[in-house]
């Protein structure tokens, strides 16, 4: 019986050796660079690329930042009536500044810069708080005007602990709700 051997015409690739160095019985090898493939924003939005686990990085340099990311302006017709909201916000802000209400209750209704100022004033008011009963704040009058669509400027007269204070607010319609973007308390 004759034995026949066949050889594969395609050679198998030999792995390239990685540079190593031996130091005191330890072998040190270089770590391979494994950066994920960058997918353009258009590929991600339109599904032109199939999902791949290594493709986690997104390139947003060509993206429409104004349209898809960030705060979206909202028209006045799509928002609730501002006057009752201004009255409730004025009372809540004065109570926070006086130390009678926790500041985080306003975080959803205020811009980050306004919230940080109010929270700092609340912290100071909490330190100098005097014991005894305190009268709640009362909103006496609210005036609202609309200089542009989605923007409301308002003022309120508030009585807190026997002290009459004036407050000016600017509310902007952002992301489907009113947001206080400017505040002055007199």
N, CA, C and O of each residue as an XYZ file, in Angstrom:
744
protein
N       0.829     -1.153      0.000
C       0.000      0.000      0.000
C       0.886      1.232      0.000
O       1.835      1.357      0.774
N       0.537      2.129     -0.895
C       1.351      3.325     -1.030
C       0.750      4.456     -0.207
O      -0.461      4.674     -0.182
N       1.603      5.123      0.427
C       1.180      6.247      1.268
C       1.324      7.542      0.491
O       2.374      7.822     -0.087
N       0.244      8.339      0.482
C       0.330      9.627     -0.199
C       0.172     10.734      0.824
O      -0.649     10.633      1.735
N       0.939     11.764      0.677
C       0.828     12.913      1.577
C       0.486     14.132      0.743
O       1.036     14.344     -0.337
N      -0.409     14.906      1.251
C      -0.782     16.135      0.561
C      -0.293     17.316      1.375
O      -0.313     17.300      2.606
N       0.134     18.311      0.678
C       0.584     19.520      1.370
C      -0.370     20.648      1.027
O      -0.871     20.743     -0.094
N      -0.609     21.488      1.998
C      -1.492     22.648      1.813
C      -0.706     23.719      1.073
O       0.391     24.077      1.501
N      -1.248     24.246     -0.041
C      -0.496     25.236     -0.802
C      -0.398     26.583     -0.087
O       0.529     27.342     -0.370
N      -1.337     26.922      0.851
C      -1.263     28.209      1.559
C      -0.467     28.021      2.833
O      -0.821     27.198      3.677
N       0.601     28.774      2.974
C       1.401     28.628      4.199
C       0.691     29.268      5.386
O      -0.007     30.269      5.227
N       0.862     28.709      6.544
C       0.273     29.284      7.757
C       1.174     30.418      8.228
O       2.398     30.287      8.247
N       0.540     31.561      8.616
C       1.375     32.684      9.050
C       2.010     32.392     10.398
O       1.401     31.795     11.286
N       3.233     32.825     10.517
C       3.915     32.651     11.799
C       3.745     33.922     12.612
O       3.896     35.021     12.077
N       3.434     33.793     13.890
C       3.238     34.989     14.708
C       4.547     35.760     14.866
O       5.626     35.182     14.999
N       4.409     37.082     14.847
C       5.597     37.927     15.033
C       5.937     37.958     16.511
O       5.066     38.182     17.351
N       7.165     37.739     16.818
C       7.528     37.775     18.242
C       7.487     39.202     18.763
O       7.900     40.145     18.089
N       6.982     39.333     19.971
C       6.959     40.654     20.603
C       8.282     40.863     21.316
O       8.829     39.933     21.909
N       8.798     42.087     21.259
C      10.075     42.319     21.945
C       9.920     42.130     23.443
O       9.000     42.669     24.058
N      10.798     41.386     24.002
C      10.761     41.127     25.441
C      12.129     41.455     26.036
O      13.148     41.485     25.346
N      12.104     41.692     27.311
C      13.369     41.865     28.024
C      13.268     41.093     29.327
O      12.220     41.065     29.971
N      14.339     40.488     29.691
C      14.346     39.700     30.915
C      15.147     40.452     31.962
O      16.279     40.879     31.736
N      14.519     40.595     33.103
C      15.189     41.330     34.173
C      14.921     40.616     35.481
O      13.788     40.627     35.963
N      15.895     40.017     36.046
C      15.771     39.377     37.351
C      14.736     38.265     37.370
O      14.049     38.102     38.378
N      14.596     37.500     36.311
C      13.656     36.395     36.296
C      12.276     36.779     35.800
O      11.425     35.907     35.629
N      12.030     38.067     35.563
C      10.735     38.525     35.061
C      10.843     38.800     33.574
O      11.871     39.275     33.093
N       9.792     38.505     32.861
C       9.748     38.817     31.445
C       8.824     40.011     31.252
O       7.664     39.965     31.661
N       9.315     41.066     30.643
C       8.545     42.276     30.427
C       8.144     42.317     28.964
O       8.999     42.237     28.082
N       6.846     42.442     28.700
C       6.344     42.505     27.330
C       5.563     43.791     27.152
O       4.968     44.304     28.100
N       5.568     44.302     25.953
C       4.829     45.510     25.641
C       3.339     45.193     25.569
O       2.940     44.128     25.098
N       2.533     46.124     26.039
C       1.086     45.967     25.981
C       0.621     46.419     24.605
O       0.991     47.508     24.166
N      -0.173     45.620     23.917
C      -0.626     46.034     22.583
C      -1.598     47.205     22.683
O      -2.369     47.301     23.638
N      -1.558     48.084     21.705
C      -2.475     49.222     21.640
C      -3.827     48.732     21.142
O      -3.937     48.199     20.038
N      -4.836     48.915     21.950
C      -6.184     48.492     21.554
C      -7.140     49.650     21.737
O      -7.871     49.701     22.726
N      -7.145     50.565     20.815
C      -8.074     51.695     20.859
C      -9.319     51.330     20.053
O      -9.207     50.721     18.989
N     -10.506     51.694     20.548
C     -11.711     51.378     19.786
C     -11.779     52.198     18.505
O     -11.251     53.308     18.425
N     -12.435     51.631     17.518
C     -12.605     52.320     16.248
C     -13.579     53.465     16.438
O     -14.586     53.316     17.130
N     -13.290     54.609     15.830
C     -14.142     55.788     15.973
C     -15.221     55.742     14.908
O     -14.946     55.578     13.720
N     -16.465     55.893     15.368
C     -17.609     55.909     14.463
C     -18.045     57.351     14.313
O     -18.160     58.073     15.303
N     -18.285     57.772     13.093
C     -18.751     59.148     12.896
C     -20.187     59.263     13.384
O     -20.898     58.264     13.494
N     -20.607     60.493     13.675
C     -21.953     60.720     14.187
C     -23.004     60.309     13.170
O     -24.054     59.787     13.544
N     -22.737     60.537     11.887
C     -23.709     60.142     10.861
C     -23.883     58.633     10.810
O     -24.999     58.148     10.624
N     -22.798     57.883     10.971
C     -22.901     56.428     10.987
C     -23.735     55.960     12.175
O     -24.544     55.039     12.053
N     -23.530     56.603     13.329
C     -24.267     56.198     14.530
C     -25.737     56.548     14.410
O     -26.589     55.752     14.806
N     -26.064     57.738     13.866
C     -27.457     58.158     13.792
C     -28.241     57.415     12.731
O     -29.423     57.125     12.915
N     -27.588     57.106     11.622
C     -28.307     56.496     10.515
C     -28.147     54.985     10.474
O     -28.703     54.330      9.592
N     -27.409     54.431     11.397
C     -27.281     52.981     11.479
C     -26.536     52.392     10.309
O     -26.810     51.257      9.921
N     -25.593     53.131      9.726
C     -24.860     52.612      8.593
C     -23.842     51.567      9.011
O     -23.431     50.747      8.190
N     -23.431     51.580     10.255
C     -22.475     50.608     10.741
C     -23.182     49.617     11.648
O     -23.980     50.017     12.496
N     -22.907     48.348     11.486
C     -23.477     47.397     12.446
C     -22.838     47.593     13.805
O     -21.711     48.078     13.910
N     -23.549     47.218     14.827
C     -23.053     47.381     16.186
C     -21.828     46.506     16.388
O     -21.825     45.333     16.015
N     -20.809     47.066     16.967
C     -19.607     46.322     17.323
C     -19.215     46.759     18.720
O     -19.228     47.950     19.035
N     -18.869     45.800     19.552
C     -18.575     46.128     20.933
C     -17.343     47.010     21.057
O     -17.281     47.847     21.957
N     -16.370     46.848     20.186
C     -15.163     47.658     20.284
C     -15.375     49.075     19.793
O     -14.531     49.936     20.043
N     -16.457     49.346     19.113
C     -16.692     50.670     18.546
C     -17.493     51.511     19.519
O     -18.684     51.737     19.304
N     -16.871     51.972     20.571
C     -17.560     52.748     21.584
C     -17.369     54.243     21.427
O     -18.222     55.020     21.854
N     -16.271     54.659     20.826
C     -15.993     56.084     20.709
C     -16.810     56.676     19.567
O     -16.920     56.079     18.496
N     -17.378     57.842     19.801
C     -18.153     58.529     18.774
C     -17.477     59.844     18.430
O     -16.957     60.533     19.308
N     -17.485     60.180     17.179
C     -16.914     61.437     16.709
C     -18.047     62.418     16.520
O     -18.834     62.285     15.583
N     -18.144     63.420     17.411
C     -19.216     64.400     17.333
C     -18.752     65.725     16.750
O     -19.458     66.727     16.863
N     -17.581     65.748     16.132
C     -17.093     67.003     15.591
C     -17.915     67.471     14.401
O     -17.962     68.669     14.122
N     -18.547     66.573     13.712
C     -19.399     66.976     12.598
C     -20.866     66.992     12.991
O     -21.731     67.213     12.143
N     -21.157     66.762     14.262
C     -22.547     66.649     14.706
C     -23.220     68.004     14.788
O     -22.565     69.044     14.857
N     -24.522     67.967     14.779
C     -25.323     69.181     14.894
C     -25.574     69.432     16.372
O     -26.628     69.072     16.896
N     -24.604     70.052     17.050
C     -24.677     70.240     18.502
C     -25.881     71.068     18.921
O     -26.512     70.767     19.934
N     -26.212     72.105     18.161
C     -27.304     72.977     18.561
C     -28.642     72.266     18.491
O     -29.537     72.551     19.287
N     -28.791     71.345     17.552
C     -30.081     70.709     17.361
C     -30.292     69.496     18.250
O     -31.415     69.238     18.682
N     -29.236     68.747     18.530
C     -29.411     67.471     19.196
C     -28.974     67.448     20.652
O     -29.448     66.619     21.429
N     -28.074     68.351     21.028
C     -27.551     68.317     22.382
C     -27.759     69.676     23.036
O     -27.952     70.681     22.351
N     -27.718     69.700     24.359
C     -27.895     70.964     25.065
C     -29.361     71.254     25.320
O     -30.239     70.448     25.011
N     -29.598     72.402     25.881
C     -30.962     72.800     26.221
C     -31.717     73.230     24.968
O     -31.173     73.912     24.100
N     -32.964     72.822     24.893
C     -33.811     73.149     23.753
C     -34.798     74.242     24.155
O     -35.546     74.061     25.117
N     -34.821     75.379     23.439
C     -35.789     76.427     23.772
C     -37.213     75.951     23.507
O     -37.467     75.167     22.592
N     -38.131     76.444     24.331
C     -39.533     76.066     24.227
C     -40.376     77.322     24.079
O     -40.116     78.328     24.740
N     -41.369     77.271     23.228
C     -42.252     78.416     22.999
C     -43.194     78.602     24.192
O     -43.492     77.652     24.916
N     -43.653     79.832     24.381
C     -44.550     80.152     25.491
C     -45.855     79.375     25.381
O     -46.421     78.973     26.398
N     -46.336     79.161     24.173
C     -47.601     78.440     23.986
C     -47.509     76.990     24.440
O     -48.534     76.364     24.708
N     -46.300     76.445     24.532
C     -46.121     75.056     24.951
C     -45.823     74.926     26.445
O     -45.591     73.821     26.936
N     -45.828     76.047     27.169
C     -45.492     76.052     28.591
C     -46.700     76.447     29.433
O     -47.634     77.060     28.915
N     -46.699     76.106     30.726
C     -47.809     76.514     31.591
C     -47.822     78.026     31.816
O     -46.840     78.714     31.537
N     -48.931     78.524     32.316
C     -49.080     79.950     32.609
C     -47.997     80.385     33.604
O     -47.853     79.753     34.650
N     -47.230     81.447     33.310
C     -46.087     81.786     34.169
C     -46.438     82.487     35.484
O     -45.686     82.365     36.451
N     -47.563     83.222     35.549
C     -47.834     84.028     36.740
C     -47.983     83.195     38.014
O     -47.361     83.537     39.019
N     -48.772     82.121     38.023
C     -48.837     81.319     39.263
C     -47.492     80.690     39.623
O     -47.152     80.567     40.800
N     -46.737     80.295     38.610
C     -45.430     79.694     38.869
C     -44.478     80.713     39.483
O     -43.724     80.379     40.398
N     -44.501     81.940     38.996
C     -43.634     82.993     39.555
C     -43.969     83.211     41.023
O     -43.060     83.364     41.839
N     -45.251     83.230     41.381
C     -45.650     83.402     42.784
C     -45.123     82.280     43.661
O     -44.607     82.535     44.749
N     -45.247     81.036     43.200
C     -44.753     79.900     43.988
C     -43.223     79.906     44.072
O     -42.653     79.611     45.123
N     -42.562     80.243     42.958
C     -41.101     80.289     42.975
C     -40.583     81.405     43.879
O     -39.607     81.215     44.604
N     -41.233     82.568     43.838
C     -40.811     83.679     44.697
C     -40.909     83.288     46.167
O     -40.002     83.573     46.949
N     -41.993     82.645     46.540
C     -42.153     82.219     47.929
C     -41.108     81.167     48.297
O     -40.514     81.227     49.374
N     -40.889     80.216     47.413
C     -39.913     79.163     47.702
C     -38.497     79.731     47.802
O     -37.734     79.329     48.680
N     -38.141     80.655     46.919
C     -36.796     81.239     46.956
C     -36.578     82.021     48.246
O     -35.524     81.900     48.871
N     -37.562     82.820     48.652
C     -37.423     83.581     49.901
C     -37.325     82.641     51.095
O     -36.546     82.899     52.013
N     -38.096     81.558     51.105
C     -38.014     80.601     52.212
C     -36.659     79.904     52.244
O     -36.139     79.623     53.323
N     -36.081     79.623     51.085
C     -34.752     79.000     51.044
C     -33.702     79.980     51.558
O     -32.845     79.615     52.363
N     -33.772     81.217     51.091
C     -32.798     82.230     51.517
C     -32.915     82.498     53.018
O     -31.915     82.791     53.674
N     -34.132     82.400     53.567
C     -34.339     82.611     55.000
C     -33.982     81.379     55.830
O     -33.963     81.457     57.058
N     -33.704     80.264     55.199
C     -33.351     79.046     55.918
C     -34.540     78.227     56.372
O     -34.394     77.358     57.232
N     -35.720     78.483     55.814
C     -36.928     77.762     56.220
C     -37.250     76.591     55.297
O     -38.145     75.802     55.599
N     -36.547     76.465     54.193
C     -36.832     75.412     53.218
C     -35.487     74.906     52.691
O     -34.556     75.699     52.550
N     -35.361     73.611     52.399
C     -34.090     73.106     51.865
C     -33.864     73.580     50.416
O     -34.785     73.596     49.599
N     -32.634     73.957     50.131
C     -32.289     74.485     48.805
C     -32.482     73.486     47.665
O     -32.861     73.915     46.575
N     -32.250     72.193     47.841
C     -32.404     71.271     46.704
C     -33.812     71.237     46.095
O     -33.992     70.708     44.998
N     -34.799     71.787     46.785
C     -36.143     71.830     46.196
C     -36.198     72.752     44.981
O     -37.121     72.652     44.172
N     -35.221     73.647     44.845
C     -35.212     74.589     43.731
C     -34.304     74.165     42.583
O     -34.249     74.855     41.565
N     -33.608     73.076     42.716
C     -32.606     72.715     41.718
C     -33.214     72.478     40.335
O     -32.577     72.776     39.325
N     -34.405     71.958     40.280
C     -35.058     71.678     38.994
C     -35.545     72.952     38.310
O     -35.695     72.977     37.089
N     -35.790     73.991     39.071
C     -36.398     75.209     38.530
C     -35.404     76.343     38.306
O     -35.797     77.412     37.839
N     -34.130     76.139     38.625
C     -33.144     77.211     38.506
C     -31.947     76.753     37.677
O     -31.622     75.567     37.627
N     -31.301     77.718     37.031
C     -30.057     77.444     36.313
C     -28.969     77.134     37.342
O     -29.081     77.569     38.488
N     -27.927     76.400     36.972
C     -26.888     76.032     37.947
C     -26.230     77.218     38.648
O     -25.942     77.134     39.842
N     -25.987     78.314     37.944
C     -25.355     79.473     38.594
C     -26.285     80.100     39.625
O     -25.836     80.501     40.699
N     -27.575     80.190     39.310
C     -28.554     80.756     40.245
C     -28.702     79.836     41.449
O     -28.764     80.305     42.586
N     -28.759     78.538     41.210
C     -28.907     77.593     42.315
C     -27.722     77.671     43.278
O     -27.915     77.605     44.492
N     -26.510     77.808     42.761
C     -25.346     77.851     43.648
C     -25.382     79.084     44.554
O     -24.993     79.009     45.720
N     -25.844     80.211     44.026
C     -25.951     81.426     44.846
C     -27.023     81.242     45.927
O     -26.803     81.586     47.088
N     -28.175     80.702     45.542
C     -29.260     80.494     46.509
C     -28.841     79.494     47.588
O     -29.114     79.707     48.769
N     -28.185     78.415     47.192
C     -27.756     77.395     48.167
C     -26.741     77.969     49.144
O     -26.766     77.644     50.331
N     -25.844     78.827     48.647
C     -24.861     79.455     49.534
C     -25.547     80.384     50.532
O     -25.191     80.392     51.710
N     -26.533     81.171     50.073
C     -27.271     82.049     50.979
C     -28.061     81.243     52.005
O     -28.180     81.657     53.158
N     -28.598     80.102     51.599
C     -29.333     79.246     52.530
C     -28.404     78.675     53.597
O     -28.789     78.542     54.758
N     -27.181     78.338     53.196
C     -26.229     77.804     54.159
C     -25.855     78.872     55.195
O     -25.751     78.575     56.385
N     -25.659     80.094     54.747
C     -25.347     81.190     55.673
C     -26.532     81.461     56.596
O     -26.352     81.684     57.793
N     -27.748     81.440     56.036
C     -28.947     81.683     56.844
C     -29.144     80.577     57.880
O     -29.627     80.844     58.980
N     -28.783     79.366     57.548
C     -28.911     78.258     58.495
C     -27.984     78.405     59.683
O     -28.311     77.951     60.780
N     -26.841     79.027     59.488
C     -25.893     79.217     60.593
C     -26.348     80.289     61.571
O     -26.117     80.171     62.774
N     -26.994     81.335     61.063
C     -27.384     82.443     61.946
C     -28.848     82.379     62.359
O     -29.401     83.363     62.850
N     -29.459     81.260     62.168
C     -30.879     81.098     62.490
C     -31.120     81.260     63.987
O     -30.417     80.674     64.810
N     -32.108     82.051     64.320
C     -32.448     82.265     65.727
C     -33.596     81.343     66.113
O     -34.490     81.099     65.302
N     -33.586     80.833     67.326
C     -34.679     79.943     67.740
C     -35.978     80.716     67.923
O     -35.981     81.925     68.157
N     -37.050     80.001     67.812
C     -38.353     80.624     68.007
C     -39.207     80.484     66.754
O     -38.724     80.097     65.690
N     -40.498     80.811     66.907
C     -41.393     80.674     65.759
C     -41.078     81.718     64.682
O     -40.710     82.853     64.983
N     -41.230     81.310     63.445
C     -41.013     82.207     62.320
C     -42.272     82.225     61.482
O     -42.920     81.198     61.280
N     -42.601     83.387     61.007
C     -43.774     83.510     60.135
C     -43.388     83.109     58.722
O     -42.297     83.446     58.262
N     -44.258     82.403     58.032
C     -43.938     82.017     56.650
C     -43.947     83.241     55.742
O     -44.588     84.250     56.036
N     -43.231     83.130     54.650
C     -43.193     84.215     53.673
C     -44.531     84.309     52.948
O     -45.189     83.300     52.691
N     -44.919     85.538     52.625
C     -46.184     85.777     51.922
C     -45.875     86.601     50.681
O     -45.228     87.645     50.763
N     -46.338     86.125     49.540
C     -46.159     86.859     48.287
C     -47.329     87.829     48.162
O     -48.481     87.407     48.063
N     -47.034     89.123     48.165
C     -48.086     90.151     48.106
C     -48.527     90.446     46.675
O     -49.723     90.556     46.401
N     -47.564     90.573     45.766
C     -47.925     90.983     44.401
C     -46.922     90.386     43.416
O     -45.733     90.267     43.713
N     -47.420     90.018     42.246
C     -46.576     89.492     41.168
C     -46.927     90.223     39.887
O     -48.103     90.367     39.551
N     -45.911     90.685     39.169
C     -46.086     91.304     37.856
C     -45.258     90.522     36.854
O     -44.098     90.200     37.109
N     -45.856     90.222     35.717
C     -45.192     89.416     34.693
C     -45.290     90.126     33.358
O     -46.350     90.642     33.002
N     -44.185     90.155     32.611
C     -44.215     90.645     31.231
C     -43.416     89.676     30.368
O     -42.533     88.967     30.852
N     -43.747     89.663     29.078
C     -43.107     88.736     28.152
C     -42.419     89.536     27.037
O     -43.070     89.928     26.068
N     -41.104     89.780     27.168
C     -40.408     90.568     26.144
C     -40.190     89.810     24.836
O     -40.056     90.434     23.783
N     -40.152     88.492     24.881
C     -39.975     87.673     23.688
C     -40.656     86.332     23.920
O     -41.001     85.978     25.048
N     -40.839     85.602     22.838
C     -41.485     84.292     22.947
C     -40.574     83.334     23.726
O     -39.407     83.162     23.375
N     -41.101     82.723     24.766
C     -40.336     81.794     25.582
C     -39.517     82.453     26.671
O     -38.736     81.779     27.344
N     -39.674     83.759     26.864
C     -38.940     84.480     27.906
C     -39.921     85.316     28.717
O     -40.750     86.030     28.152
N     -39.827     85.228     30.030
C     -40.702     85.982     30.925
C     -39.823     86.717     31.931
O     -38.918     86.132     32.527
N     -40.102     88.006     32.111
C     -39.458     88.789     33.157
C     -40.531     89.156     34.164
O     -41.596     89.654     33.800
N     -40.242     88.906     35.433
C     -41.258     89.095     36.468
C     -40.648     89.755     37.690
O     -39.439     89.699     37.916
N     -41.513     90.381     38.469
C     -41.099     90.921     39.756
C     -42.154     90.522     40.775
O     -43.322     90.325     40.440
N     -41.725     90.407     42.012
C     -42.631     90.006     43.087
C     -42.296     90.805     44.333
O     -41.137     91.133     44.585
N     -43.330     91.114     45.111
C     -43.170     91.750     46.412
C     -43.490     90.683     47.449
O     -44.580     90.112     47.448
N     -42.529     90.416     48.337
C     -42.655     89.330     49.295
C     -42.419     89.877     50.702
O     -41.526     90.698     50.912
N     -43.223     89.419     51.665
C     -43.043     89.774     53.069
C     -42.532     88.533     53.784
O     -43.180     87.486     53.787
N     -41.346     88.671     54.394
C     -40.733     87.550     55.100
C     -40.234     88.040     56.451
O     -39.369     88.913     56.510
N     -40.769     87.491     57.536
C     -40.407     87.868     58.907
C     -40.570     89.360     59.152
O     -39.720     89.987     59.784
N     -41.652     89.921     58.654
C     -41.935     91.329     58.860
C     -41.120     92.254     57.969
O     -41.207     93.474     58.107
N     -40.340     91.703     57.071
C     -39.500     92.502     56.176
C     -40.041     92.405     54.755
O     -40.247     91.308     54.235
N     -40.270     93.559     54.130
C     -40.775     93.583     52.757
C     -39.585     93.560     51.816
O     -38.663     94.366     51.940
N     -39.614     92.623     50.868
C     -38.504     92.466     49.923
C     -39.043     92.432     48.500
O     -40.155     91.966     48.251
N     -38.244     92.926     47.583
C     -38.589     92.874     46.158
C     -37.697     91.834     45.492
O     -36.548     91.628     45.882
N     -38.255     91.190     44.482
C     -37.521     90.153     43.775
C     -37.774     90.301     42.283
O     -38.914     90.487     41.857
N     -36.718     90.219     41.493
C     -36.845     90.254     40.039
C     -36.320     88.934     39.491
O     -35.248     88.469     39.877
N     -37.089     88.339     38.590
C     -36.736     87.038     38.023
C     -36.818     87.095     36.502
O     -37.618     87.839     35.937
N     -35.986     86.306     35.860
C     -36.094     86.086     34.419
C     -36.233     84.589     34.221
O     -35.373     83.813     34.637
N     -37.315     84.192     33.587
C     -37.568     82.790     33.316
C     -37.485     82.562     31.817
O     -37.983     83.362     31.025
N     -36.850     81.462     31.438
C     -36.758     81.091     30.033
C     -37.374     79.713     29.858
O     -37.205     78.832     30.701
N     -38.084     79.539     28.761
C     -38.657     78.246     28.440
C     -37.592     77.345     27.843
O     -37.195     77.529     26.692
N     -37.129     76.380     28.610
C     -36.098     75.454     28.158
C     -36.511     74.031     28.486
O     -36.939     73.745     29.604
N     -36.384     73.154     27.530
C     -36.681     71.730     27.705
C     -38.094     71.479     28.214
O     -38.313     70.573     29.017
N     -39.050     72.271     27.753
C     -40.444     72.052     28.106
C     -40.844     72.550     29.483
O     -41.888     72.142     29.992
N     -40.051     73.418     30.108
C     -40.411     73.958     31.422
C     -39.797     75.339     31.582
O     -38.891     75.719     30.841
N     -40.301     76.087     32.558
C     -39.733     77.388     32.877
C     -38.522     77.188     33.760
O     -38.541     76.377     34.686
N     -37.446     77.946     33.464
C     -36.214     77.839     34.227
C     -35.763     79.248     34.601
O     -35.665     80.117     33.736
N     -35.484     79.482     35.904
C     -35.012     80.794     36.358
C     -33.554     80.936     35.929
O     -32.691     80.172     36.361
N     -33.291     81.932     35.066
C     -31.926     82.137     34.571
C     -31.296     83.411     35.131
O     -30.087     83.601     35.000
N     -32.082     84.282     35.748
C     -31.537     85.479     36.397
C     -32.406     85.791     37.612
O     -33.625     85.621     37.573
N     -31.774     86.247     38.689
C     -32.501     86.502     39.928
C     -31.818     87.640     40.687
O     -30.595     87.669     40.828
N     -32.631     88.566     41.166
C     -32.142     89.632     42.033
C     -33.114     89.778     43.189
O     -34.323     89.897     42.993
N     -32.566     89.768     44.401
C     -33.408     89.919     45.593
C     -32.965     91.196     46.297
O     -31.786     91.387     46.592
N     -33.945     92.070     46.560
C     -33.631     93.340     47.220
C     -33.961     93.324     48.676
O     -33.753     94.321     49.367
